[in-house]
Amino acid sequence: MIGRLLATAGAVVPVATVAAMDKGATVQASVPTIWHFLGYPFEAGSMIAALCACIAVRFYVVQTERKAHRWTVDVPVSVLSLLFTAGLVISQRPEPLWALMTGTGIGALGAGIISIALTWVQRATGPFAPDAKPD
């Protein structure tokens, strides 16, 4: 009863104190919402933060680099940036702040993702790379 009065009266009382006074009250910790995509779990808040940051940066880049018929390049690069952002959030499961930074960084990379991926694939294929010379 006292806990309810203190809580409704607007008094500043810690939640644990109010819960201790009220026999039926409990303190519940927050748990992140987990979504699944193709069987892979990830935190919903981190994914939303990362994708929104990536979209915002790609929109900013598109608006600052205005050229005729630029959308034929910007749309595929933006989609690729979003896919890389989602893949990184699913694989790394970062906290929301790091997810924001990740989405911002990948969105800013834009077309640079293609050259980074090409270098990665060439390094991974070793001697089977297209420009590798036999010894």
N, C-alpha and C positions, 0 to 999 in steps of 0.2 A: 504494500500500500504506500509506504513512504517513498519507495523507489519510483512509483508511478507519479506521485505528487511532485517529486523533484524533477523528473523528466518532463512533465507537462508544464511545470512552472517556469521552465526556461533556465533553471539554475545550471551552472557549469559543474557537472559532476561526472567523473570518469565512468565509462560504460561498465567496467568491471565492478565498480562500487555499487552502481544501481542494480546490476545483475545479482550481486551478493545479497542485497537487501530483499529482493523479490525472489522468493523461493522457486518460482516457475520459470524465471528468465534464464536464458543462456547467452553466452557470447559466441558468435559465429565468425570464423575467419573467412575472408574472401578467397575464393579459388578462381583462377582464370578459366574462362570458357574455352573448351577445347573443341575445335572443328576437325573434320577429316576430309581429305580430298584424295580420291583414289587409294584409300587405305592409309594415307600418311597423316598423322596427327600434328596439329600446330595450334598455337594460341591465337584466338580470334583477334584480340586487341593488337597484337604485334603485326598480324597480317594486314589489318585495316590501316594501321599507322604507316607501314612500309609502302603499301600500294597508294595511299593518298599522297605521301611525300613524293613518290615516283611520278605520279600523275601531275602534281603541282609543278615539279621541276621540268618535266617534259612540256607542259603548257607554257611555262616561262620561256624555255628555249625556243619553242615554236614562235612565240610572239616577238621575241627579240631578233630572230633571224628570218625576217620576212623576205621571201623571194617568190617569184612566179612559179607555180606548180610545185611548190616545196612539199605539199601534203603527200605526194607519192613517195617521198623519202621519210617524212616525219611519222606517218602512220605505222609503217612496218618497224621502224626503229623504236617507236613508243611501245608497240606491242611486245617486241623483243625485250625491251627494258622491264616491262611489267612481268613478263614470264621469268626473267632472271631474278627479279626481286622476289617473286612468289617462291621460286625454287630455293633461293637462299634462306628465306624465312622458314620454309618447311624443313630444310636440312639442318639449319643451325639453331632454330627455335630461340631467337634472341629476345631480350626484354624489350618492352615497347620503345624506350629511348634509343636503343641500338638499332631497332627495326626502322625507326624514323631516319636515323643516320644512314643506314643501308639503302633504304629507298631513295633518299636524296642523292647519295653517291652514285648509285646505279643509274638513276634518271639523268644525272649530269654526264655520265660517261657516254650515254647515247650510242652513236655509231662506233665509238671506241671499243664497245663490247665485242664487235665483230673481229677486230684485229687481235684483241686479247684471246678470244676463243680460238682463232686460227693458230696463234702461237702455241697455245696449250695443246691443241690437237696435233700439231707438228712435233712438238716435244714428246707427246705421248706415243706417237706412232714410230718414233725412232728411225731406223733405217728404211722404213717404208714410206717416209715422207716424200712428197712429190719432187722436192728439190735436193734430196739426199744424193750424194755421189758415192759410188762404190769405192772401197779401198783398194 
